[in-house]
Amino acid sequence: MENAAAADTVVLIHGLWMTPLSWEHWVTRYEQRGLKVITPGYPGIEPGPEGVEALRRDPSPLAGMGVREVFDHLAEVIGALDTKPIIMGHSFGGAFVQLLLDAGHGAAGVSIDGAAVKGVLALPFSEIKATFPVLHNPANKSRAVPITEKEFHYAFTNNLSTEESKAVYDRYAVPVSGRILFQGGFANLTPNAATAYDFGNDHRAPLLFVSGGHDHILPPAVQRENYEKNAKHSRAITAYKLFDGRSHYTCGEDGWEAVADLALDWALAPVAGDLG
């Protein structure tokens, strides 16, 4: 395993309903600390505001896209780097961090408000409510499904006012691949699920789970169970950090700097356990 302290590159993986643009502030902050930062989009998702506008006009690149297609693309990008990077992901991007580390990629990984991999059973009511607009209709499995301003406010930006949430929605929100959400949501009922993960992998890189205490779509119970199963079954370094009161938009709402700094500081010098 490569020394995380020697890593010179951070890979930031966005979640569903988002694009690489959602990391814009983190990119600047990490570059100021002398690191290279790359923000690969899912296949067909371009960086910058142009990518957001393109998907709103034509979301067809997202229709039918699955977990393994995204994983393979991310693994190719990361595998082309000269050294193993620190990999961070938000929301479903956090699930991709786990899958990538399980496959041997990365010097350290941070899952921020991460979606569950197969084997995590926690399913809080607020998560069901936030994902119901997509998962209630099986036909959405093959579609790119938009999110409304009201749905976005509940799922992502519940700490913000309606006006503040609209500004975030207007800048970042795009439709979602229904197939990815179905694959993640029904993984525990699916043999050979796309999000299958080895909780007992002793050789994976250090992994930190970060959760927000006021997150609706992926509440702390999801990350806490994930952390505990990893810590119980694997000798690899596993850690957990709760930021009480923060929403799913923790990477952008006021105070995001504390989350970004904690994530990077830990990744450069990983320690195990509940960080408080």
Steps between C-alpha positions, in 0.01 A plus 500: 500500500636841406559763769208744496728779626695477172188543284516812283160468331141509624220351292154643581199293389159666486171339591165458330306810387837680485799550267872572561409868537373427851864470615607843374581644845682187617719501189622851576559423868699184433702659220596776744649226715720390212308196382388404154124459485295320236121476489400228255138503394301189436509393132333772295511760779725794424655736756404862548168684471480390137461142612206588723324688222568222250340233720199717570446545128570138413529250790520199266866425590373407848219270386583138572843578649589250771736469794752280322528734201582788733735285709692382192536857377625626836739206537645578159556865589660416834704213358663736250652713778868459584433438871199395702291805594282591792144429385204691646137469404172655601167316515508220242853619432575370849380155399733518199788583736431178690476291187821650362694439822366146516643445151844627603482860381602798711742577783211605726130561459235728650128433461298815577130443565557181305236273351483144627678211335340156503479370856411828670142459618421840653211664315371805689160643408649827376712304250190319372318834465792663317543218246132408457443737205735278297460154654120494509484443123688196358499665157743757637770232503571571135449877516682816600271643768499871589472630855267789586604801707278380786647148491853641487432724798386203709771258391806726476461849641259469793721731708449783250208732432290444190678787325846376596411148389379626162837662432676170572247311290541737207879465500547129561192277468461262204284192433601167649566161344208297626693179444778596743246591767311174450823298511599665826156502658423132435852357534414293808231322301718443195740208448836619364399860565703773331584647842629172650788574737739301720472631856780262601761629255811541716702642211291800401628852561390699809137610483320783681122534517370857549135563576279802556264493795221676310536309172160386368588288198787307664475547877780408743353154567611396150863605539516383861395145408740501208785611727420242766488212252832603350663548839372164626599287204816664360841571651539795263478850651138612525372822657178693549422869550161657569445868422193567707234721342632490145280413200574291192632820341784494752762552227354840411299649786657736754781328684599270213864596560505306828376188322751539217792557736411209727467268201838593356686514831374153587580360155861618526539343848229237548402379845232246592191543713219744573646848465219655703 
